[in-house]
Amino acid sequence: MGRTMDPLRDPEDCTTMAEVRAGVDAIDRAMVALLRRRFGFMDAAARIKPTRDAVRDEDRKAEVLANVEREAQRLGVSTELTARLWEDLIETSIAHELARWDATR
């Protein structure tokens, strides 16, 4: 989040807790917007998949977890943290998709 794209300071440039909190709040807003978009794709998947059994795809789940692990390693983010977060995110996404699949059939 460089200053050219956003008036917020980069974390390493913060000198006050107000700057830190503003940065955290901005990141949280962006993450919520990304979650909304991600779950929009879950709605699309529920609409497209022909059977309820197709909603849970363990091969795809493993692929997503591997992709996230690679990206976390590349960026120097804890793979233990991302594994826990994405396991919960994926299972929540599957539950959402199942509910949407059921509601539209």
C-alpha positions in Angstrom: 0.0 0.0 0.0 2.4 2.6 -1.2 1.7 6.3 -0.9 1.2 6.7 -4.6 -1.9 4.4 -4.5 -3.2 5.3 -1.0 -2.6 8.2 1.4 -2.0 5.7 4.2 1.6 5.1 5.3 3.4 1.9 4.7 3.6 -0.1 8.0 7.3 0.5 8.3 6.8 4.2 8.0 4.2 4.5 10.8 5.2 6.6 13.7 1.9 6.8 15.6 -0.8 4.4 16.7 -3.3 6.5 14.8 -1.4 5.7 11.6 -1.2 2.0 12.5 -4.9 1.8 13.3 -5.9 3.7 10.1 -3.9 1.2 8.1 -5.4 -1.8 9.9 -8.9 -0.4 9.4 -8.3 0.2 5.7 -7.0 -3.4 5.3 -10.0 -4.8 7.1 -12.4 -2.9 4.8 -10.5 -4.2 1.8 -10.6 -7.8 3.1 -14.4 -7.6 3.7 -14.9 -6.4 0.1 -12.7 -9.3 -1.1 -14.7 -11.7 0.9 -17.9 -10.4 -0.5 -16.5 -10.9 -4.0 -15.2 -14.4 -3.2 -18.6 -15.4 -1.9 -20.1 -14.1 -5.1 -18.1 -16.7 -6.9 -19.5 -19.3 -4.5 -23.0 -18.2 -5.5 -22.0 -18.6 -9.1 -20.6 -22.1 -8.4 -23.8 -23.1 -6.7 -25.7 -21.9 -9.8 -23.5 -23.7 -12.2 -22.8 -27.0 -10.6 -25.3 -29.6 -11.8 -25.5 -31.7 -8.6 -25.3 -31.1 -4.9 -22.5 -33.7 -4.6 -20.4 -31.6 -7.0 -20.3 -28.8 -4.4 -17.6 -30.5 -2.2 -14.5 -31.1 -4.3 -11.7 -32.3 -2.1 -9.2 -32.2 -5.1 -10.0 -28.5 -5.6 -9.8 -27.8 -1.9 -6.3 -29.3 -1.8 -5.3 -27.3 -4.9 -6.5 -24.0 -3.2 -4.6 -24.8 0.0 -1.4 -25.6 -2.0 -1.8 -22.4 -4.0 -2.2 -20.3 -0.8 0.8 -22.1 0.8 3.0 -21.3 -2.2 1.9 -17.6 -2.2 2.4 -17.4 1.6 5.9 -18.8 1.2 6.6 -16.4 -1.6 5.5 -13.4 0.4 7.1 -14.5 3.7 3.7 -15.0 5.5 3.2 -17.8 8.0 2.0 -20.9 6.2 0.6 -22.2 9.5 -1.5 -19.1 9.8 -2.7 -19.2 6.2 -3.5 -22.9 6.4 -5.7 -22.3 9.4 -7.4 -19.3 7.9 -8.0 -20.9 4.5 -9.2 -24.2 6.0 -11.9 -22.2 7.8 -12.6 -20.0 4.7 -12.9 -23.0 2.4 -15.2 -24.9 4.8 -17.4 -21.8 5.3 -17.5 -21.3 1.5 -18.6 -24.9 1.0 -21.4 -24.5 3.6 -22.5 -21.3 1.9 -22.4 -22.9 -1.5 -24.4 -25.9 -0.3 -27.0 -23.6 1.2 -27.2 -21.5 -2.0 -27.4 -24.8 -4.1 -30.3 -26.0 -1.9 -32.1 -22.6 -2.0 -32.1 -22.5 -5.8 -33.3 -26.1 -6.5 
